[in-house]
């Protein structure tokens, strides 16, 4: 096992423990929705930090990119387990297509993680490389939202 894989697994274990704590605090369906919504909000916040750098609104900071990508990686490691069959709820933005195509959804989360990790390397290369990699990352996010998330 590579060191980065070990770090990702350790981080995922921490997030999984948090998710399990959330699940045990109330009714299973509601807490699963709450847990995944909290993780998605964390991803949105991390993405916003990186978006501002990609748009030139903030200075490119490779350490901050690394921290943001860690948040994304931790979330993508846990999220597949937070969408079990039967966890649909009115309060969820997830479309039924997610459960009908769960393997594709899980693969998209994995792709999101891979594209996020590339952002760490791109940030070390400079603004142009980072903007390009961020655009690729955004396309992965938007593709998943278009297929599996209710419109806002």
Chimera marker file (.cmm) of the C-alpha trace (Angstrom):
<marker_set name="trace">
<marker id="1" x="0.000" y="0.000" z="0.000" r="1" g="1" b="0" radius="0.5"/>
<marker id="2" x="1.342" y="3.450" z="-0.885" r="1" g="1" b="0" radius="0.5"/>
<marker id="3" x="1.757" y="6.124" z="1.741" r="1" g="1" b="0" radius="0.5"/>
<marker id="4" x="-0.910" y="8.320" z="0.130" r="1" g="1" b="0" radius="0.5"/>
<marker id="5" x="-3.338" y="5.373" z="0.042" r="1" g="1" b="0" radius="0.5"/>
<marker id="6" x="-2.653" y="4.752" z="3.728" r="1" g="1" b="0" radius="0.5"/>
<marker id="7" x="-3.254" y="8.419" z="4.535" r="1" g="1" b="0" radius="0.5"/>
<marker id="8" x="-6.505" y="8.386" z="2.560" r="1" g="1" b="0" radius="0.5"/>
<marker id="9" x="-7.687" y="5.269" z="4.351" r="1" g="1" b="0" radius="0.5"/>
<marker id="10" x="-6.818" y="6.738" z="7.749" r="1" g="1" b="0" radius="0.5"/>
<marker id="11" x="-8.653" y="9.951" z="6.897" r="1" g="1" b="0" radius="0.5"/>
<marker id="12" x="-11.619" y="7.977" z="5.606" r="1" g="1" b="0" radius="0.5"/>
<marker id="13" x="-11.744" y="6.017" z="8.844" r="1" g="1" b="0" radius="0.5"/>
<marker id="14" x="-12.047" y="9.278" z="10.785" r="1" g="1" b="0" radius="0.5"/>
<marker id="15" x="-14.825" y="10.588" z="8.576" r="1" g="1" b="0" radius="0.5"/>
<marker id="16" x="-16.544" y="7.194" z="8.680" r="1" g="1" b="0" radius="0.5"/>
<marker id="17" x="-16.502" y="7.294" z="12.468" r="1" g="1" b="0" radius="0.5"/>
<marker id="18" x="-18.114" y="10.742" z="12.343" r="1" g="1" b="0" radius="0.5"/>
<marker id="19" x="-20.729" y="9.498" z="9.885" r="1" g="1" b="0" radius="0.5"/>
<marker id="20" x="-21.516" y="6.483" z="12.056" r="1" g="1" b="0" radius="0.5"/>
<marker id="21" x="-21.918" y="8.791" z="15.046" r="1" g="1" b="0" radius="0.5"/>
<marker id="22" x="-24.386" y="10.891" z="13.056" r="1" g="1" b="0" radius="0.5"/>
<marker id="23" x="-26.258" y="7.796" z="11.938" r="1" g="1" b="0" radius="0.5"/>
<marker id="24" x="-26.666" y="6.572" z="15.495" r="1" g="1" b="0" radius="0.5"/>
<marker id="25" x="-28.095" y="9.863" z="16.797" r="1" g="1" b="0" radius="0.5"/>
<marker id="26" x="-31.576" y="9.541" z="15.311" r="1" g="1" b="0" radius="0.5"/>
<marker id="27" x="-33.659" y="7.723" z="12.770" r="1" g="1" b="0" radius="0.5"/>
<marker id="28" x="-31.517" y="6.034" z="10.155" r="1" g="1" b="0" radius="0.5"/>
<marker id="29" x="-32.962" y="7.741" z="7.063" r="1" g="1" b="0" radius="0.5"/>
<marker id="30" x="-32.840" y="11.231" z="8.495" r="1" g="1" b="0" radius="0.5"/>
<marker id="31" x="-29.357" y="10.915" z="9.893" r="1" g="1" b="0" radius="0.5"/>
<marker id="32" x="-27.957" y="9.433" z="6.695" r="1" g="1" b="0" radius="0.5"/>
<marker id="33" x="-29.337" y="12.402" z="4.788" r="1" g="1" b="0" radius="0.5"/>
<marker id="34" x="-27.925" y="14.771" z="7.402" r="1" g="1" b="0" radius="0.5"/>
<marker id="35" x="-24.525" y="13.081" z="7.313" r="1" g="1" b="0" radius="0.5"/>
<marker id="36" x="-24.221" y="13.221" z="3.550" r="1" g="1" b="0" radius="0.5"/>
<marker id="37" x="-25.495" y="16.797" z="3.425" r="1" g="1" b="0" radius="0.5"/>
<marker id="38" x="-22.847" y="17.844" z="5.943" r="1" g="1" b="0" radius="0.5"/>
<marker id="39" x="-20.136" y="16.163" z="3.896" r="1" g="1" b="0" radius="0.5"/>
<marker id="40" x="-21.412" y="17.748" z="0.695" r="1" g="1" b="0" radius="0.5"/>
<marker id="41" x="-21.425" y="21.174" z="2.371" r="1" g="1" b="0" radius="0.5"/>
<marker id="42" x="-17.809" y="20.593" z="3.410" r="1" g="1" b="0" radius="0.5"/>
<marker id="43" x="-16.956" y="19.729" z="-0.218" r="1" g="1" b="0" radius="0.5"/>
<marker id="44" x="-18.753" y="22.861" z="-1.450" r="1" g="1" b="0" radius="0.5"/>
<marker id="45" x="-16.770" y="25.023" z="0.991" r="1" g="1" b="0" radius="0.5"/>
<marker id="46" x="-13.479" y="23.397" z="-0.009" r="1" g="1" b="0" radius="0.5"/>
<marker id="47" x="-14.347" y="23.818" z="-3.684" r="1" g="1" b="0" radius="0.5"/>
<marker id="48" x="-15.202" y="27.483" z="-3.137" r="1" g="1" b="0" radius="0.5"/>
<marker id="49" x="-11.735" y="28.105" z="-1.680" r="1" g="1" b="0" radius="0.5"/>
<marker id="50" x="-10.137" y="26.534" z="-4.737" r="1" g="1" b="0" radius="0.5"/>
<marker id="51" x="-12.533" y="28.251" z="-7.165" r="1" g="1" b="0" radius="0.5"/>
<marker id="52" x="-11.492" y="31.656" z="-5.847" r="1" g="1" b="0" radius="0.5"/>
<marker id="53" x="-7.862" y="30.750" z="-6.522" r="1" g="1" b="0" radius="0.5"/>
<marker id="54" x="-8.702" y="29.439" z="-10.004" r="1" g="1" b="0" radius="0.5"/>
<marker id="55" x="-10.585" y="32.647" z="-10.796" r="1" g="1" b="0" radius="0.5"/>
<marker id="56" x="-7.726" y="34.816" z="-9.542" r="1" g="1" b="0" radius="0.5"/>
<marker id="57" x="-9.811" y="36.227" z="-6.682" r="1" g="1" b="0" radius="0.5"/>
<marker id="58" x="-7.349" y="34.731" z="-4.183" r="1" g="1" b="0" radius="0.5"/>
<marker id="59" x="-3.651" y="33.977" z="-4.457" r="1" g="1" b="0" radius="0.5"/>
<marker id="60" x="-2.847" y="30.391" z="-5.395" r="1" g="1" b="0" radius="0.5"/>
<marker id="61" x="-1.748" y="28.670" z="-2.183" r="1" g="1" b="0" radius="0.5"/>
<marker id="62" x="-0.634" y="25.049" z="-2.694" r="1" g="1" b="0" radius="0.5"/>
<marker id="63" x="-0.959" y="24.306" z="1.035" r="1" g="1" b="0" radius="0.5"/>
<marker id="64" x="-4.531" y="25.573" z="1.111" r="1" g="1" b="0" radius="0.5"/>
<marker id="65" x="-5.287" y="23.560" z="-2.026" r="1" g="1" b="0" radius="0.5"/>
<marker id="66" x="-3.880" y="20.479" z="-0.290" r="1" g="1" b="0" radius="0.5"/>
<marker id="67" x="-6.115" y="21.092" z="2.742" r="1" g="1" b="0" radius="0.5"/>
<marker id="68" x="-9.165" y="21.580" z="0.515" r="1" g="1" b="0" radius="0.5"/>
<marker id="69" x="-8.389" y="18.428" z="-1.452" r="1" g="1" b="0" radius="0.5"/>
<marker id="70" x="-8.051" y="16.489" z="1.807" r="1" g="1" b="0" radius="0.5"/>
<marker id="71" x="-11.633" y="17.493" z="2.637" r="1" g="1" b="0" radius="0.5"/>
<marker id="72" x="-12.825" y="16.321" z="-0.785" r="1" g="1" b="0" radius="0.5"/>
<marker id="73" x="-10.909" y="13.029" z="-0.511" r="1" g="1" b="0" radius="0.5"/>
<marker id="74" x="-12.260" y="12.289" z="2.947" r="1" g="1" b="0" radius="0.5"/>
<marker id="75" x="-15.809" y="12.957" z="1.799" r="1" g="1" b="0" radius="0.5"/>
<marker id="76" x="-15.540" y="10.883" z="-1.380" r="1" g="1" b="0" radius="0.5"/>
<marker id="77" x="-14.196" y="7.964" z="0.650" r="1" g="1" b="0" radius="0.5"/>
<marker id="78" x="-17.274" y="7.923" z="2.897" r="1" g="1" b="0" radius="0.5"/>
<marker id="79" x="-20.132" y="9.154" z="0.713" r="1" g="1" b="0" radius="0.5"/>
<marker id="80" x="-20.709" y="5.874" z="-1.182" r="1" g="1" b="0" radius="0.5"/>
<marker id="81" x="-21.657" y="4.245" z="2.120" r="1" g="1" b="0" radius="0.5"/>
<marker id="82" x="-24.132" y="6.999" z="2.984" r="1" g="1" b="0" radius="0.5"/>
<marker id="83" x="-26.462" y="6.275" z="0.048" r="1" g="1" b="0" radius="0.5"/>
<marker id="84" x="-27.751" y="2.778" z="0.813" r="1" g="1" b="0" radius="0.5"/>
<marker id="85" x="-30.929" y="1.552" z="-0.846" r="1" g="1" b="0" radius="0.5"/>
<marker id="86" x="-33.960" y="2.996" z="0.917" r="1" g="1" b="0" radius="0.5"/>
<marker id="87" x="-32.258" y="6.158" z="2.179" r="1" g="1" b="0" radius="0.5"/>
<marker id="88" x="-34.183" y="8.469" z="-0.120" r="1" g="1" b="0" radius="0.5"/>
<marker id="89" x="-35.900" y="11.322" z="1.682" r="1" g="1" b="0" radius="0.5"/>
<marker id="90" x="-37.851" y="14.471" z="0.852" r="1" g="1" b="0" radius="0.5"/>
<marker id="91" x="-35.118" y="16.571" z="2.468" r="1" g="1" b="0" radius="0.5"/>
<marker id="92" x="-32.474" y="15.080" z="0.180" r="1" g="1" b="0" radius="0.5"/>
<marker id="93" x="-31.371" y="16.693" z="-3.071" r="1" g="1" b="0" radius="0.5"/>
<marker id="94" x="-30.494" y="13.248" z="-4.460" r="1" g="1" b="0" radius="0.5"/>
<marker id="95" x="-32.543" y="12.046" z="-7.411" r="1" g="1" b="0" radius="0.5"/>
<marker id="96" x="-33.883" y="8.461" z="-7.613" r="1" g="1" b="0" radius="0.5"/>
<marker id="97" x="-31.473" y="7.914" z="-10.521" r="1" g="1" b="0" radius="0.5"/>
<marker id="98" x="-28.658" y="7.759" z="-7.979" r="1" g="1" b="0" radius="0.5"/>
<marker id="99" x="-29.973" y="4.513" z="-6.491" r="1" g="1" b="0" radius="0.5"/>
<marker id="100" x="-30.873" y="3.141" z="-9.922" r="1" g="1" b="0" radius="0.5"/>
<marker id="101" x="-27.257" y="3.705" z="-11.060" r="1" g="1" b="0" radius="0.5"/>
<marker id="102" x="-25.366" y="3.349" z="-7.776" r="1" g="1" b="0" radius="0.5"/>
<marker id="103" x="-22.254" y="1.869" z="-9.398" r="1" g="1" b="0" radius="0.5"/>
<marker id="104" x="-21.988" y="4.858" z="-11.738" r="1" g="1" b="0" radius="0.5"/>
<marker id="105" x="-22.513" y="7.278" z="-8.843" r="1" g="1" b="0" radius="0.5"/>
<marker id="106" x="-19.775" y="5.580" z="-6.812" r="1" g="1" b="0" radius="0.5"/>
<marker id="107" x="-17.450" y="5.661" z="-9.831" r="1" g="1" b="0" radius="0.5"/>
<marker id="108" x="-18.117" y="9.376" z="-10.226" r="1" g="1" b="0" radius="0.5"/>
<marker id="109" x="-17.152" y="9.954" z="-6.583" r="1" g="1" b="0" radius="0.5"/>
<marker id="110" x="-13.923" y="8.092" z="-7.244" r="1" g="1" b="0" radius="0.5"/>
<marker id="111" x="-13.336" y="10.209" z="-10.351" r="1" g="1" b="0" radius="0.5"/>
<marker id="112" x="-14.003" y="13.324" z="-8.276" r="1" g="1" b="0" radius="0.5"/>
<marker id="113" x="-11.353" y="12.244" z="-5.801" r="1" g="1" b="0" radius="0.5"/>
<marker id="114" x="-8.816" y="11.578" z="-8.568" r="1" g="1" b="0" radius="0.5"/>
<marker id="115" x="-9.464" y="14.942" z="-10.212" r="1" g="1" b="0" radius="0.5"/>
<marker id="116" x="-9.196" y="16.668" z="-6.827" r="1" g="1" b="0" radius="0.5"/>
<marker id="117" x="-5.841" y="15.013" z="-6.115" r="1" g="1" b="0" radius="0.5"/>
<marker id="118" x="-4.551" y="16.329" z="-9.449" r="1" g="1" b="0" radius="0.5"/>
<marker id="119" x="-5.273" y="19.828" z="-8.145" r="1" g="1" b="0" radius="0.5"/>
<marker id="120" x="-2.550" y="19.410" z="-5.506" r="1" g="1" b="0" radius="0.5"/>
<marker id="121" x="0.041" y="18.687" z="-8.195" r="1" g="1" b="0" radius="0.5"/>
<marker id="122" x="-1.290" y="21.383" z="-10.524" r="1" g="1" b="0" radius="0.5"/>
<marker id="123" x="-1.115" y="24.004" z="-7.751" r="1" g="1" b="0" radius="0.5"/>
<marker id="124" x="2.627" y="23.350" z="-7.494" r="1" g="1" b="0" radius="0.5"/>
<marker id="125" x="2.958" y="24.040" z="-11.227" r="1" g="1" b="0" radius="0.5"/>
<marker id="126" x="1.340" y="27.471" z="-11.127" r="1" g="1" b="0" radius="0.5"/>
<marker id="127" x="-1.806" y="29.358" z="-11.975" r="1" g="1" b="0" radius="0.5"/>
<marker id="128" x="-2.300" y="28.095" z="-15.539" r="1" g="1" b="0" radius="0.5"/>
<marker id="129" x="-1.980" y="24.430" z="-14.640" r="1" g="1" b="0" radius="0.5"/>
<marker id="130" x="-4.194" y="24.918" z="-11.602" r="1" g="1" b="0" radius="0.5"/>
<marker id="131" x="-6.930" y="26.677" z="-13.590" r="1" g="1" b="0" radius="0.5"/>
<marker id="132" x="-6.932" y="23.871" z="-16.149" r="1" g="1" b="0" radius="0.5"/>
<marker id="133" x="-7.068" y="21.148" z="-13.476" r="1" g="1" b="0" radius="0.5"/>
<marker id="134" x="-9.792" y="23.017" z="-11.590" r="1" g="1" b="0" radius="0.5"/>
<marker id="135" x="-11.871" y="23.225" z="-14.765" r="1" g="1" b="0" radius="0.5"/>
<marker id="136" x="-11.561" y="19.435" z="-15.133" r="1" g="1" b="0" radius="0.5"/>
<marker id="137" x="-12.557" y="18.968" z="-11.472" r="1" g="1" b="0" radius="0.5"/>
<marker id="138" x="-15.596" y="21.242" z="-11.930" r="1" g="1" b="0" radius="0.5"/>
<marker id="139" x="-16.706" y="19.254" z="-14.972" r="1" g="1" b="0" radius="0.5"/>
<marker id="140" x="-16.686" y="16.071" z="-12.905" r="1" g="1" b="0" radius="0.5"/>
<marker id="141" x="-18.765" y="17.754" z="-10.193" r="1" g="1" b="0" radius="0.5"/>
<marker id="142" x="-21.224" y="19.264" z="-12.664" r="1" g="1" b="0" radius="0.5"/>
<marker id="143" x="-21.640" y="15.981" z="-14.532" r="1" g="1" b="0" radius="0.5"/>
<marker id="144" x="-22.610" y="14.184" z="-11.348" r="1" g="1" b="0" radius="0.5"/>
<marker id="145" x="-24.967" y="16.965" z="-10.246" r="1" g="1" b="0" radius="0.5"/>
<marker id="146" x="-26.662" y="17.001" z="-13.655" r="1" g="1" b="0" radius="0.5"/>
<marker id="147" x="-27.434" y="13.283" z="-13.386" r="1" g="1" b="0" radius="0.5"/>
<marker id="148" x="-27.996" y="12.707" z="-9.660" r="1" g="1" b="0" radius="0.5"/>
<marker id="149" x="-28.978" y="15.979" z="-7.962" r="1" g="1" b="0" radius="0.5"/>
<marker id="150" x="-32.285" y="17.844" z="-8.019" r="1" g="1" b="0" radius="0.5"/>
<marker id="151" x="-32.029" y="21.260" z="-9.701" r="1" g="1" b="0" radius="0.5"/>
<marker id="152" x="-31.769" y="24.150" z="-7.266" r="1" g="1" b="0" radius="0.5"/>
<link id1="1" id2="2" r="1" g="1" b="0" radius="0.2"/>
<link id1="2" id2="3" r="1" g="1" b="0" radius="0.2"/>
<link id1="3" id2="4" r="1" g="1" b="0" radius="0.2"/>
<link id1="4" id2="5" r="1" g="1" b="0" radius="0.2"/>
<link id1="5" id2="6" r="1" g="1" b="0" radius="0.2"/>
<link id1="6" id2="7" r="1" g="1" b="0" radius="0.2"/>
<link id1="7" id2="8" r="1" g="1" b="0" radius="0.2"/>
<link id1="8" id2="9" r="1" g="1" b="0" radius="0.2"/>
<link id1="9" id2="10" r="1" g="1" b="0" radius="0.2"/>
<link id1="10" id2="11" r="1" g="1" b="0" radius="0.2"/>
<link id1="11" id2="12" r="1" g="1" b="0" radius="0.2"/>
<link id1="12" id2="13" r="1" g="1" b="0" radius="0.2"/>
<link id1="13" id2="14" r="1" g="1" b="0" radius="0.2"/>
<link id1="14" id2="15" r="1" g="1" b="0" radius="0.2"/>
<link id1="15" id2="16" r="1" g="1" b="0" radius="0.2"/>
<link id1="16" id2="17" r="1" g="1" b="0" radius="0.2"/>
<link id1="17" id2="18" r="1" g="1" b="0" radius="0.2"/>
<link id1="18" id2="19" r="1" g="1" b="0" radius="0.2"/>
<link id1="19" id2="20" r="1" g="1" b="0" radius="0.2"/>
<link id1="20" id2="21" r="1" g="1" b="0" radius="0.2"/>
<link id1="21" id2="22" r="1" g="1" b="0" radius="0.2"/>
<link id1="22" id2="23" r="1" g="1" b="0" radius="0.2"/>
<link id1="23" id2="24" r="1" g="1" b="0" radius="0.2"/>
<link id1="24" id2="25" r="1" g="1" b="0" radius="0.2"/>
<link id1="25" id2="26" r="1" g="1" b="0" radius="0.2"/>
<link id1="26" id2="27" r="1" g="1" b="0" radius="0.2"/>
<link id1="27" id2="28" r="1" g="1" b="0" radius="0.2"/>
<link id1="28" id2="29" r="1" g="1" b="0" radius="0.2"/>
<link id1="29" id2="30" r="1" g="1" b="0" radius="0.2"/>
<link id1="30" id2="31" r="1" g="1" b="0" radius="0.2"/>
<link id1="31" id2="32" r="1" g="1" b="0" radius="0.2"/>
<link id1="32" id2="33" r="1" g="1" b="0" radius="0.2"/>
<link id1="33" id2="34" r="1" g="1" b="0" radius="0.2"/>
<link id1="34" id2="35" r="1" g="1" b="0" radius="0.2"/>
<link id1="35" id2="36" r="1" g="1" b="0" radius="0.2"/>
<link id1="36" id2="37" r="1" g="1" b="0" radius="0.2"/>
<link id1="37" id2="38" r="1" g="1" b="0" radius="0.2"/>
<link id1="38" id2="39" r="1" g="1" b="0" radius="0.2"/>
<link id1="39" id2="40" r="1" g="1" b="0" radius="0.2"/>
<link id1="40" id2="41" r="1" g="1" b="0" radius="0.2"/>
<link id1="41" id2="42" r="1" g="1" b="0" radius="0.2"/>
<link id1="42" id2="43" r="1" g="1" b="0" radius="0.2"/>
<link id1="43" id2="44" r="1" g="1" b="0" radius="0.2"/>
<link id1="44" id2="45" r="1" g="1" b="0" radius="0.2"/>
<link id1="45" id2="46" r="1" g="1" b="0" radius="0.2"/>
<link id1="46" id2="47" r="1" g="1" b="0" radius="0.2"/>
<link id1="47" id2="48" r="1" g="1" b="0" radius="0.2"/>
<link id1="48" id2="49" r="1" g="1" b="0" radius="0.2"/>
<link id1="49" id2="50" r="1" g="1" b="0" radius="0.2"/>
<link id1="50" id2="51" r="1" g="1" b="0" radius="0.2"/>
<link id1="51" id2="52" r="1" g="1" b="0" radius="0.2"/>
<link id1="52" id2="53" r="1" g="1" b="0" radius="0.2"/>
<link id1="53" id2="54" r="1" g="1" b="0" radius="0.2"/>
<link id1="54" id2="55" r="1" g="1" b="0" radius="0.2"/>
<link id1="55" id2="56" r="1" g="1" b="0" radius="0.2"/>
<link id1="56" id2="57" r="1" g="1" b="0" radius="0.2"/>
<link id1="57" id2="58" r="1" g="1" b="0" radius="0.2"/>
<link id1="58" id2="59" r="1" g="1" b="0" radius="0.2"/>
<link id1="59" id2="60" r="1" g="1" b="0" radius="0.2"/>
<link id1="60" id2="61" r="1" g="1" b="0" radius="0.2"/>
<link id1="61" id2="62" r="1" g="1" b="0" radius="0.2"/>
<link id1="62" id2="63" r="1" g="1" b="0" radius="0.2"/>
<link id1="63" id2="64" r="1" g="1" b="0" radius="0.2"/>
<link id1="64" id2="65" r="1" g="1" b="0" radius="0.2"/>
<link id1="65" id2="66" r="1" g="1" b="0" radius="0.2"/>
<link id1="66" id2="67" r="1" g="1" b="0" radius="0.2"/>
<link id1="67" id2="68" r="1" g="1" b="0" radius="0.2"/>
<link id1="68" id2="69" r="1" g="1" b="0" radius="0.2"/>
<link id1="69" id2="70" r="1" g="1" b="0" radius="0.2"/>
<link id1="70" id2="71" r="1" g="1" b="0" radius="0.2"/>
<link id1="71" id2="72" r="1" g="1" b="0" radius="0.2"/>
<link id1="72" id2="73" r="1" g="1" b="0" radius="0.2"/>
<link id1="73" id2="74" r="1" g="1" b="0" radius="0.2"/>
<link id1="74" id2="75" r="1" g="1" b="0" radius="0.2"/>
<link id1="75" id2="76" r="1" g="1" b="0" radius="0.2"/>
<link id1="76" id2="77" r="1" g="1" b="0" radius="0.2"/>
<link id1="77" id2="78" r="1" g="1" b="0" radius="0.2"/>
<link id1="78" id2="79" r="1" g="1" b="0" radius="0.2"/>
<link id1="79" id2="80" r="1" g="1" b="0" radius="0.2"/>
<link id1="80" id2="81" r="1" g="1" b="0" radius="0.2"/>
<link id1="81" id2="82" r="1" g="1" b="0" radius="0.2"/>
<link id1="82" id2="83" r="1" g="1" b="0" radius="0.2"/>
<link id1="83" id2="84" r="1" g="1" b="0" radius="0.2"/>
<link id1="84" id2="85" r="1" g="1" b="0" radius="0.2"/>
<link id1="85" id2="86" r="1" g="1" b="0" radius="0.2"/>
<link id1="86" id2="87" r="1" g="1" b="0" radius="0.2"/>
<link id1="87" id2="88" r="1" g="1" b="0" radius="0.2"/>
<link id1="88" id2="89" r="1" g="1" b="0" radius="0.2"/>
<link id1="89" id2="90" r="1" g="1" b="0" radius="0.2"/>
<link id1="90" id2="91" r="1" g="1" b="0" radius="0.2"/>
<link id1="91" id2="92" r="1" g="1" b="0" radius="0.2"/>
<link id1="92" id2="93" r="1" g="1" b="0" radius="0.2"/>
<link id1="93" id2="94" r="1" g="1" b="0" radius="0.2"/>
<link id1="94" id2="95" r="1" g="1" b="0" radius="0.2"/>
<link id1="95" id2="96" r="1" g="1" b="0" radius="0.2"/>
<link id1="96" id2="97" r="1" g="1" b="0" radius="0.2"/>
<link id1="97" id2="98" r="1" g="1" b="0" radius="0.2"/>
<link id1="98" id2="99" r="1" g="1" b="0" radius="0.2"/>
<link id1="99" id2="100" r="1" g="1" b="0" radius="0.2"/>
<link id1="100" id2="101" r="1" g="1" b="0" radius="0.2"/>
<link id1="101" id2="102" r="1" g="1" b="0" radius="0.2"/>
<link id1="102" id2="103" r="1" g="1" b="0" radius="0.2"/>
<link id1="103" id2="104" r="1" g="1" b="0" radius="0.2"/>
<link id1="104" id2="105" r="1" g="1" b="0" radius="0.2"/>
<link id1="105" id2="106" r="1" g="1" b="0" radius="0.2"/>
<link id1="106" id2="107" r="1" g="1" b="0" radius="0.2"/>
<link id1="107" id2="108" r="1" g="1" b="0" radius="0.2"/>
<link id1="108" id2="109" r="1" g="1" b="0" radius="0.2"/>
<link id1="109" id2="110" r="1" g="1" b="0" radius="0.2"/>
<link id1="110" id2="111" r="1" g="1" b="0" radius="0.2"/>
<link id1="111" id2="112" r="1" g="1" b="0" radius="0.2"/>
<link id1="112" id2="113" r="1" g="1" b="0" radius="0.2"/>
<link id1="113" id2="114" r="1" g="1" b="0" radius="0.2"/>
<link id1="114" id2="115" r="1" g="1" b="0" radius="0.2"/>
<link id1="115" id2="116" r="1" g="1" b="0" radius="0.2"/>
<link id1="116" id2="117" r="1" g="1" b="0" radius="0.2"/>
<link id1="117" id2="118" r="1" g="1" b="0" radius="0.2"/>
<link id1="118" id2="119" r="1" g="1" b="0" radius="0.2"/>
<link id1="119" id2="120" r="1" g="1" b="0" radius="0.2"/>
<link id1="120" id2="121" r="1" g="1" b="0" radius="0.2"/>
<link id1="121" id2="122" r="1" g="1" b="0" radius="0.2"/>
<link id1="122" id2="123" r="1" g="1" b="0" radius="0.2"/>
<link id1="123" id2="124" r="1" g="1" b="0" radius="0.2"/>
<link id1="124" id2="125" r="1" g="1" b="0" radius="0.2"/>
<link id1="125" id2="126" r="1" g="1" b="0" radius="0.2"/>
<link id1="126" id2="127" r="1" g="1" b="0" radius="0.2"/>
<link id1="127" id2="128" r="1" g="1" b="0" radius="0.2"/>
<link id1="128" id2="129" r="1" g="1" b="0" radius="0.2"/>
<link id1="129" id2="130" r="1" g="1" b="0" radius="0.2"/>
<link id1="130" id2="131" r="1" g="1" b="0" radius="0.2"/>
<link id1="131" id2="132" r="1" g="1" b="0" radius="0.2"/>
<link id1="132" id2="133" r="1" g="1" b="0" radius="0.2"/>
<link id1="133" id2="134" r="1" g="1" b="0" radius="0.2"/>
<link id1="134" id2="135" r="1" g="1" b="0" radius="0.2"/>
<link id1="135" id2="136" r="1" g="1" b="0" radius="0.2"/>
<link id1="136" id2="137" r="1" g="1" b="0" radius="0.2"/>
<link id1="137" id2="138" r="1" g="1" b="0" radius="0.2"/>
<link id1="138" id2="139" r="1" g="1" b="0" radius="0.2"/>
<link id1="139" id2="140" r="1" g="1" b="0" radius="0.2"/>
<link id1="140" id2="141" r="1" g="1" b="0" radius="0.2"/>
<link id1="141" id2="142" r="1" g="1" b="0" radius="0.2"/>
<link id1="142" id2="143" r="1" g="1" b="0" radius="0.2"/>
<link id1="143" id2="144" r="1" g="1" b="0" radius="0.2"/>
<link id1="144" id2="145" r="1" g="1" b="0" radius="0.2"/>
<link id1="145" id2="146" r="1" g="1" b="0" radius="0.2"/>
<link id1="146" id2="147" r="1" g="1" b="0" radius="0.2"/>
<link id1="147" id2="148" r="1" g="1" b="0" radius="0.2"/>
<link id1="148" id2="149" r="1" g="1" b="0" radius="0.2"/>
<link id1="149" id2="150" r="1" g="1" b="0" radius="0.2"/>
<link id1="150" id2="151" r="1" g="1" b="0" radius="0.2"/>
<link id1="151" id2="152" r="1" g="1" b="0" radius="0.2"/>
</marker_set>
